[in-house]
Amino acid sequence: MISPEQFEKEIDLIIENAIREDVGDGDHSSLACIPKSAKGKAKLLVKDQGLIAGVRFAEKVFHHVDPELSIDLKIRDGQRISKGDIAFYVEGSSQSILKAERLVLNAMQRMSAIATKTATFVEKLEGTGTKILDTRKTTPGIRALEKWAVKIGGGENHRFALYDMVMLKDNHIDFAGGITRAIDKTKEYLSNKDLDLKIIVEARNMNEIREILKSDGIYRILIDNFNYEDTRKAVNLINGKCLTESSGGITLETARSYAECGVDYISSGALTHSVYNLDLSLKAV
């Protein structure tokens, strides 16, 4: 996984690019009618229910736009919210508040939706020992925000990107000429490059699991698109030799049944690619 320092750099890049995209050469609406010296105060009003996420990101945005802005937090990331709650107040330059408004809202609405959905999976899996993972099925350019939201919701992050873990999926295996060849070539590559990366290998059937198990040093086997019965058989066959992960169209309705098959992880792209933004609003007070 990426380091905390790398993650913070990703967040800073997101803020810089979003401000460039949204503000350009100036927020002319505010510049036209609000004096530079004008001071104001606004509140983040909750108009929905779920789990809040993005509060700390909002702080970073406001301070990036104007270090003099003051933020008074009332609700922290990961707390339950209901309609009418106030997450925070922000006070200072009216122009600065308006410049940051849309980025804060867009990010918090999406992050809160992802955190809320993740939390429903976590609750569904409670008591099974299985953990919910996100995937790389994220919105280009804001992956760090979406994966941050998964963590706030109680889930865990899969690899961040292509560079921090090896994941040999069906196409890698087929293009490489088979499972064993793909694994051997990967180990040779990592050794030559002096890279210490974990290796995950996808299995499409029981025979592929048997072949994977012939190789040492596999971190996790991805049991892809198996039914419940075959998932149980796969877990028994693997028998703790490496970690296990179920994936492939797993929904909130089916997640617990897969967890009860004994897998260590369930991964779901739906955590980040299929959510409806929570309704939040920034209002002057």
PLY file of the C-alpha trace (Angstrom):
ply
format ascii 1.0
element vertex 285
property float x
property float y
property float z
element edge 284
property int vertex1
property int vertex2
end_header
0.00 0.00 0.00
1.09 3.57 -0.47
2.65 5.42 2.44
0.80 8.11 4.44
3.13 10.67 2.86
2.22 9.51 -0.66
-1.45 9.58 0.26
-1.26 13.15 1.53
0.50 14.14 -1.69
-2.37 12.61 -3.69
-4.88 14.64 -1.67
-2.92 17.84 -2.22
-2.80 17.16 -5.97
-6.57 16.60 -6.03
-7.16 19.95 -4.33
-4.77 21.83 -6.59
-6.25 20.35 -9.76
-9.85 20.83 -8.62
-9.27 24.51 -7.80
-7.55 24.96 -11.17
-10.47 23.32 -12.93
-13.21 25.21 -11.07
-11.73 28.64 -10.39
-9.44 29.21 -13.34
-8.46 32.91 -13.50
-11.00 33.87 -10.85
-14.45 33.37 -9.30
-15.91 36.27 -11.24
-19.38 35.89 -9.71
-18.00 36.62 -6.25
-15.39 39.12 -7.41
-18.08 41.13 -9.19
-20.45 41.70 -6.30
-18.71 40.94 -2.99
-16.01 43.28 -1.64
-12.62 41.72 -0.97
-12.84 42.93 2.63
-16.26 41.31 3.26
-16.41 38.71 6.04
-18.99 35.97 6.31
-19.97 32.74 8.00
-21.52 29.58 6.55
-22.69 26.22 7.86
-22.51 22.76 6.31
-26.14 21.65 6.53
-27.06 17.95 6.34
-30.20 17.26 4.30
-29.94 13.46 4.27
-29.02 10.60 6.56
-26.06 8.26 6.60
-22.41 8.47 7.54
-20.45 11.71 7.15
-17.12 11.66 5.32
-14.88 14.39 3.98
-14.89 16.75 6.95
-11.12 16.67 7.26
-10.83 17.05 3.49
-13.05 20.13 3.69
-10.69 21.61 6.29
-7.77 21.06 3.92
-9.65 22.70 1.03
-10.64 25.78 3.03
-7.10 26.23 4.35
-5.65 25.74 0.86
-7.91 28.47 -0.49
-7.37 30.77 2.49
-5.28 29.89 5.56
-7.14 32.59 7.49
-10.49 30.80 7.31
-11.71 29.44 10.65
-13.52 26.07 10.81
-15.58 25.04 13.84
-16.24 21.29 13.62
-19.48 19.93 15.07
-19.40 16.44 13.52
-16.35 14.30 12.76
-15.69 11.90 9.90
-17.39 8.55 10.44
-20.26 9.83 12.60
-23.90 9.12 11.82
-25.84 12.10 10.48
-29.50 12.98 10.07
-31.39 15.70 8.25
-30.92 19.04 9.99
-27.51 18.31 11.50
-24.74 20.87 11.08
-21.34 19.36 10.34
-19.30 22.54 10.75
-19.20 26.31 10.50
-16.64 28.15 8.38
-15.91 31.83 8.93
-13.73 34.45 7.26
-13.44 36.01 3.82
-16.76 35.67 1.97
-14.93 35.40 -1.35
-12.76 32.56 -0.03
-15.73 30.62 1.35
-17.52 30.82 -1.99
-14.38 29.84 -3.91
-14.07 26.62 -1.90
-17.80 25.85 -1.65
-18.37 23.62 -4.67
-15.24 21.50 -4.22
-16.11 20.92 -0.57
-19.69 19.94 -1.36
-18.89 17.73 -4.36
-16.26 15.83 -2.42
-18.21 15.48 0.82
-21.42 14.37 -0.88
-19.63 11.59 -2.74
-17.36 10.59 0.12
-20.32 10.42 2.50
-22.22 8.21 0.06
-19.28 5.82 -0.24
-18.72 5.72 3.52
-22.42 5.07 4.09
-22.52 2.21 1.59
-19.33 0.71 2.99
-20.76 0.82 6.50
-23.80 -1.19 5.37
-21.47 -3.94 4.09
-19.46 -3.86 7.32
-22.66 -4.26 9.33
-23.82 -7.11 7.09
-20.52 -8.97 7.64
-20.39 -8.39 11.39
-19.36 -11.49 13.31
-18.05 -13.41 10.30
-14.42 -12.25 10.44
-14.57 -11.30 6.74
-13.49 -7.80 5.75
-14.85 -5.70 2.89
-12.40 -4.31 0.32
-12.70 -1.64 -2.34
-11.19 -2.01 -5.84
-9.59 0.17 -8.54
-13.06 0.86 -9.97
-12.85 4.48 -8.88
-13.43 7.87 -10.48
-10.27 8.90 -12.38
-8.45 11.70 -10.62
-10.09 11.34 -7.19
-9.23 7.77 -6.22
-7.59 8.89 -2.98
-10.82 10.56 -1.84
-12.94 7.50 -2.62
-10.58 5.09 -0.92
-10.36 7.45 2.06
-14.16 7.31 2.28
-14.10 3.49 2.29
-11.78 3.57 5.30
-14.05 6.07 7.07
-16.95 3.67 6.49
-15.07 0.83 8.17
-13.84 -0.98 5.07
-10.31 -1.71 3.95
-8.39 -0.59 0.90
-7.26 -3.04 -1.74
-4.13 -1.97 -3.63
-4.14 1.74 -4.34
-2.93 1.49 -7.92
-0.99 -0.68 -10.34
2.33 0.14 -8.70
1.85 -0.96 -5.08
0.81 -4.61 -5.47
0.93 -7.32 -8.12
-2.45 -8.73 -9.10
-2.38 -11.44 -11.77
-5.85 -11.54 -13.28
-7.26 -13.65 -16.10
-5.81 -11.53 -18.92
-2.33 -11.44 -17.35
-2.44 -15.23 -16.98
-3.67 -15.82 -20.52
-1.21 -13.37 -22.10
1.68 -14.82 -20.06
0.90 -18.37 -21.12
-0.60 -19.81 -17.96
-0.71 -19.42 -14.18
2.62 -20.97 -13.26
4.45 -19.09 -15.99
2.84 -15.81 -14.93
3.83 -16.38 -11.29
7.40 -17.42 -12.11
7.94 -14.47 -14.43
6.51 -12.13 -11.78
8.84 -13.42 -9.08
11.80 -13.07 -11.44
10.76 -9.52 -12.33
10.33 -8.47 -8.69
13.72 -9.95 -7.82
15.48 -8.22 -10.71
13.85 -4.88 -9.85
14.44 -5.36 -6.10
10.74 -4.78 -5.43
8.96 -6.06 -2.33
5.37 -6.31 -3.56
2.65 -8.73 -2.50
1.26 -11.07 -5.16
-2.43 -11.80 -5.61
-3.53 -14.35 -8.20
-7.03 -14.71 -9.59
-8.56 -18.19 -9.96
-11.47 -18.97 -12.26
-11.99 -22.58 -11.17
-10.76 -25.24 -8.76
-8.05 -26.48 -11.11
-6.53 -23.01 -11.23
-6.53 -22.87 -7.42
-4.67 -26.19 -7.33
-2.09 -24.82 -9.74
-1.66 -21.58 -7.79
-1.06 -23.55 -4.60
1.97 -25.24 -6.20
3.80 -21.89 -6.05
5.18 -20.39 -2.85
4.98 -16.75 -1.85
1.39 -16.02 -2.93
-0.19 -13.47 -0.62
-3.84 -13.96 -1.57
-5.95 -15.99 -3.99
-8.85 -14.15 -5.57
-11.74 -16.61 -5.86
-13.56 -15.01 -8.77
-17.21 -15.58 -9.66
-17.55 -18.83 -7.69
-20.89 -19.94 -6.26
-21.27 -20.57 -2.53
-20.58 -24.31 -2.68
-17.45 -23.94 -4.78
-16.25 -21.05 -2.61
-16.43 -23.30 0.45
-14.52 -26.00 -1.40
-11.90 -23.46 -2.48
-11.41 -22.18 1.07
-11.01 -25.73 2.34
-8.54 -26.54 -0.40
-6.46 -23.43 0.29
-6.60 -24.32 3.99
-4.80 -21.23 5.27
-1.82 -21.50 2.92
-2.58 -17.93 1.88
-5.37 -15.40 2.32
-8.61 -15.68 0.36
-10.79 -13.11 -1.38
-14.19 -13.51 -3.02
-15.17 -11.19 -5.85
-17.40 -10.93 -8.87
-20.83 -9.36 -8.66
-21.18 -9.75 -4.89
-24.01 -7.59 -3.58
-25.16 -6.51 -0.14
-27.74 -9.31 -0.31
-25.18 -12.03 -1.08
-22.16 -10.74 0.86
-22.85 -12.50 4.15
-23.39 -15.85 2.45
-19.98 -15.55 0.80
-18.45 -14.49 4.11
-19.92 -17.57 5.77
-17.95 -19.67 3.28
-14.87 -18.66 5.27
-13.13 -16.14 2.99
-10.87 -13.53 4.56
-12.00 -10.73 2.25
-14.79 -9.74 -0.09
-14.05 -7.08 -2.70
-16.75 -4.94 -4.25
-16.39 -2.31 -6.94
-19.90 -1.13 -6.07
-18.54 0.60 -2.96
-17.16 3.33 -5.20
-18.80 3.03 -8.61
-22.47 2.69 -7.66
-23.45 5.27 -5.04
-25.89 8.16 -4.82
-24.47 11.33 -3.33
-25.74 12.36 0.08
-27.52 15.69 0.08
-25.42 18.37 1.80
-25.54 22.13 1.48
-23.35 25.08 2.46
-25.54 27.98 3.62
-24.67 31.48 4.78
-25.62 32.26 8.40
0 1
1 2
2 3
3 4
4 5
5 6
6 7
7 8
8 9
9 10
10 11
11 12
12 13
13 14
14 15
15 16
16 17
17 18
18 19
19 20
20 21
21 22
22 23
23 24
24 25
25 26
26 27
27 28
28 29
29 30
30 31
31 32
32 33
33 34
34 35
35 36
36 37
37 38
38 39
39 40
40 41
41 42
42 43
43 44
44 45
45 46
46 47
47 48
48 49
49 50
50 51
51 52
52 53
53 54
54 55
55 56
56 57
57 58
58 59
59 60
60 61
61 62
62 63
63 64
64 65
65 66
66 67
67 68
68 69
69 70
70 71
71 72
72 73
73 74
74 75
75 76
76 77
77 78
78 79
79 80
80 81
81 82
82 83
83 84
84 85
85 86
86 87
87 88
88 89
89 90
90 91
91 92
92 93
93 94
94 95
95 96
96 97
97 98
98 99
99 100
100 101
101 102
102 103
103 104
104 105
105 106
106 107
107 108
108 109
109 110
110 111
111 112
112 113
113 114
114 115
115 116
116 117
117 118
118 119
119 120
120 121
121 122
122 123
123 124
124 125
125 126
126 127
127 128
128 129
129 130
130 131
131 132
132 133
133 134
134 135
135 136
136 137
137 138
138 139
139 140
140 141
141 142
142 143
143 144
144 145
145 146
146 147
147 148
148 149
149 150
150 151
151 152
152 153
153 154
154 155
155 156
156 157
157 158
158 159
159 160
160 161
161 162
162 163
163 164
164 165
165 166
166 167
167 168
168 169
169 170
170 171
171 172
172 173
173 174
174 175
175 176
176 177
177 178
178 179
179 180
180 181
181 182
182 183
183 184
184 185
185 186
186 187
187 188
188 189
189 190
190 191
191 192
192 193
193 194
194 195
195 196
196 197
197 198
198 199
199 200
200 201
201 202
202 203
203 204
204 205
205 206
206 207
207 208
208 209
209 210
210 211
211 212
212 213
213 214
214 215
215 216
216 217
217 218
218 219
219 220
220 221
221 222
222 223
223 224
224 225
225 226
226 227
227 228
228 229
229 230
230 231
231 232
232 233
233 234
234 235
235 236
236 237
237 238
238 239
239 240
240 241
241 242
242 243
243 244
244 245
245 246
246 247
247 248
248 249
249 250
250 251
251 252
252 253
253 254
254 255
255 256
256 257
257 258
258 259
259 260
260 261
261 262
262 263
263 264
264 265
265 266
266 267
267 268
268 269
269 270
270 271
271 272
272 273
273 274
274 275
275 276
276 277
277 278
278 279
279 280
280 281
281 282
282 283
283 284
